[in-house]
Amino acid sequence: MEKIQVGEIFTISDETEQEQEVEVLGLLTIEDTDYVAVSFVEDIEQAGEDDIDVFFMKVDNDGDLSAIETDAEFEKVSAAFEAMMEEED
């Protein structure tokens, strides 16, 4: 898989195996692990920028995405993403 880029749209399957399109909103690396911040394309199109739900996925060495498995890891990634977004404003 090629390197993921901000703005890229791809399809993932949710917990009910329903396919959803998501857009990459940001990329970050924490402790040598890559993560992407994504949101559902439908939500982005219908809501303002501040009203969308953002979630994070881990990128493995092959460029494949997987869910973040622990609350601690999610909190770490979420805080780093928020700090990154504040720096850009």
Backbone torsions as a table, in degrees:
resi	resn	phi	psi	omega
1	MET	NA	139.5	178.7
2	GLU	-72.8	163.0	178.6
3	LYS	-60.7	134.1	-178.9
4	ILE	-73.6	140.3	-178.5
5	GLN	-119.7	149.8	173.9
6	VAL	-62.1	135.9	-178.6
7	GLY	94.3	-12.6	179.1
8	GLU	-67.1	140.7	177.9
9	ILE	-115.6	133.3	177.6
10	PHE	-147.2	168.7	-175.8
11	THR	-104.9	133.9	174.5
12	ILE	-125.3	161.7	175.1
13	SER	-103.9	133.0	178.2
14	ASP	-84.2	-172.9	-175.5
15	GLU	-64.4	-18.0	177.2
16	THR	-99.3	12.4	-179.5
17	GLU	67.0	15.6	174.7
18	GLN	-83.7	133.2	-178.4
19	GLU	-81.4	138.1	-179.8
20	GLN	-133.7	141.0	174.1
21	GLU	-87.4	134.1	176.1
22	VAL	-125.8	152.0	176.8
23	GLU	-115.3	137.8	178.3
24	VAL	-76.7	122.2	-179.8
25	LEU	-99.9	-23.2	-178.6
26	GLY	-168.3	158.0	178.1
27	LEU	-126.8	140.8	174.7
28	LEU	-151.7	154.3	178.1
29	THR	-121.3	128.6	178.0
30	ILE	-129.6	123.2	177.9
31	GLU	49.5	50.1	177.0
32	ASP	65.4	16.5	175.3
33	THR	-116.9	131.4	179.3
34	ASP	-90.4	142.4	178.0
35	TYR	-134.3	154.4	171.9
36	VAL	-123.1	143.7	171.5
37	ALA	-100.3	126.5	-177.4
38	VAL	-132.9	161.7	172.9
39	SER	-144.6	156.8	179.2
40	PHE	-67.2	133.3	-179.5
41	VAL	-56.2	-42.9	-179.5
42	GLU	-59.2	-40.9	178.9
43	ASP	-66.4	-40.5	180.0
44	ILE	-62.9	-42.0	-178.3
45	GLU	-68.7	-31.7	-174.6
46	GLN	-93.9	-20.9	-172.8
47	ALA	-119.3	163.4	172.6
48	GLY	-73.7	167.0	-175.7
49	GLU	-58.3	-34.6	-177.7
50	ASP	-80.9	-10.8	-173.8
51	ASP	-102.3	5.6	-177.1
52	ILE	-91.5	149.5	175.0
53	ASP	-87.5	128.0	179.0
54	VAL	-109.2	135.7	172.8
55	PHE	-132.8	165.3	-170.5
56	PHE	-119.9	146.2	176.8
57	MET	-133.5	148.7	178.6
58	LYS	-88.5	140.1	177.6
59	VAL	-107.1	122.6	179.7
60	ASP	-85.5	180.0	-176.1
61	ASN	-61.5	-24.0	179.3
62	ASP	-90.1	-1.0	-178.6
63	GLY	86.1	7.3	177.9
64	ASP	-83.3	150.0	-177.6
65	LEU	-100.3	145.7	174.4
66	SER	-143.6	160.6	-179.5
67	ALA	-72.4	151.2	171.2
68	ILE	-78.1	130.4	-168.2
69	GLU	-97.2	-18.5	-177.7
70	THR	-123.4	152.4	177.0
71	ASP	-63.3	-37.7	-179.2
72	ALA	-62.9	-43.9	178.9
73	GLU	-65.4	-42.0	178.2
74	PHE	-59.9	-46.5	-179.6
75	GLU	-60.8	-41.1	179.6
76	LYS	-62.8	-46.4	-178.7
77	VAL	-68.2	-43.1	179.5
78	SER	-60.0	-45.9	179.3
79	ALA	-63.8	-41.2	179.1
80	ALA	-65.7	-39.5	178.9
81	PHE	-66.6	-43.6	177.8
82	GLU	-60.4	-42.3	178.2
83	ALA	-63.2	-40.9	179.4
84	MET	-64.0	-42.0	-179.6
85	MET	-66.9	-38.0	178.2
86	GLU	-65.0	-36.8	177.5
87	GLU	-64.9	-33.4	-179.0
88	GLU	-75.8	-23.3	180.0
89	ASP	-76.2	NA	NA
